[in-house]
């Protein structure tokens, strides 16, 4: 019986311990916890805001000022020789001698190759004999005429015979000279299409000579630049394969537009340089526009939005956005027609990473 009475007593005690708390007290407790959490949030928010406001961005700037801006038209051309000719035979014949090799320097008038002219050589020997005889007869007749011996007709006949024989000899020699291939210019043998024993014909096979000391660039300029590109324009020449460049003038610009390509040819003479060769590619940067007093900035400093173009300016360590009007662009620089004044520090490096009002730290500065 004692056990039965004891168990209900324990159950009654347990029931009394699970009695619900007072609702008002529980609400007060939760409000207190909420107040503590809000206080902690406010403290952390203040600390985060302070940290973010102190954050700065490293940038590179350039101090702008008015100067000269030149716009260039880019045209591709190729190097050619002023004197690039092929020496052809003037008569048909078998090649009996080649006096030069490829790469050899030759002089104007030098014999490069000889064709068979043996028949003409025999004729020359015969006519030379006739000339010698006619000269002897004329000299004797002249001596007689000087002594008032003989008639004037005999003297004039002897003189005419000599002149006729000399002209005949000169004609045969000129004919024999056509069997020689001569260099028309000073230069270097660049190509040889002839071989010993080969039958050569006029206008078909020859020897090419190039004067590499007189070079020029030839290019075709689109019709749209006809009003801007002319003889005398300054041009920057870049030869990529030779890793070379120079500044010179356009020496020739045609006045007529090609009806097919809608372009016109130009030429630029080049100085003698060992690194330059015919048919090399050349890039011509032709100055077609210049402004002597304008502000320019690097292209990468200019940003674009729906509202237009703008740049960031460093004002006492703070980024300030300025709308600008952009003009021509050339050689990595852009012409700024309005929006900037001399002395402005325009952000170049890091311009795409900042917003208006950001704190800046200048780590690179230039002019």
C-alpha angles and dihedrals in degrees: 000000000000092000093052091052093046098054096057089050091057091048090051091051092050091050091053092051093056093055110139119257122247110276094220092053092049091050091050090051093052092048090053090052090048092052091051092051093048090051091052091048091051091050093050092045091054091049093049093047091050091051094048093047090053092053116111133189123227111233142170119228140188124210106227128216137167115275144136120307122189125190119212133204112218114221128170120220141152136243118253133177120251087219113036110146141155118226110218129188114257094211138036118257150116116284109243100171140021111198101183140046133215110280094025119131113237136187130230110275094017115142109246100177139003127221124202109276099154093131091055091048089059090049090051091053091051094048091045087058090051091049092051090050093047091048091051093048091047092050091051093046089049092052089052092046091050087056090049090249120138130007131298089240091061090050094049092046092054090048092050092049091054094048092048092050092048092051090048090051092048091051093051091047090052089049091051090048089062087070089066121083107217131188111250093200144025109264148093128300102248102171135017119197097170134090134187112272092018119134107240125201132190114268097006110076128021150134120274118219123191127192101212091183091072109055134162139178119238121198141159118234121205117251091244090073095050092109094049107038117069143143110295097029115141112251133187110216121206121187105189098187092052094040087229137129140176143171118239143135135274104256097191136017119177120233095209123080116223105242093215104043095027090225139105129225125244133185132207120192116223132208119246109274128162092220093061123084135174116272094026114141115251131189116214120203103194118196106231101159136027135182115192097197116037138114117246131189133187112272093239091061091066117089127193132216137160088272093056138262124334144163135210119243124199109235112180093323096317127106113239120189116225126187112226137189110231123213130180123340126214138154093003094306128105126207114236110207096181142356101061136073132202111278096033114138104225117199111236108158110054095011092132092054100058139072133208109288097020118143113250136202114197110220097162128036132179145158 
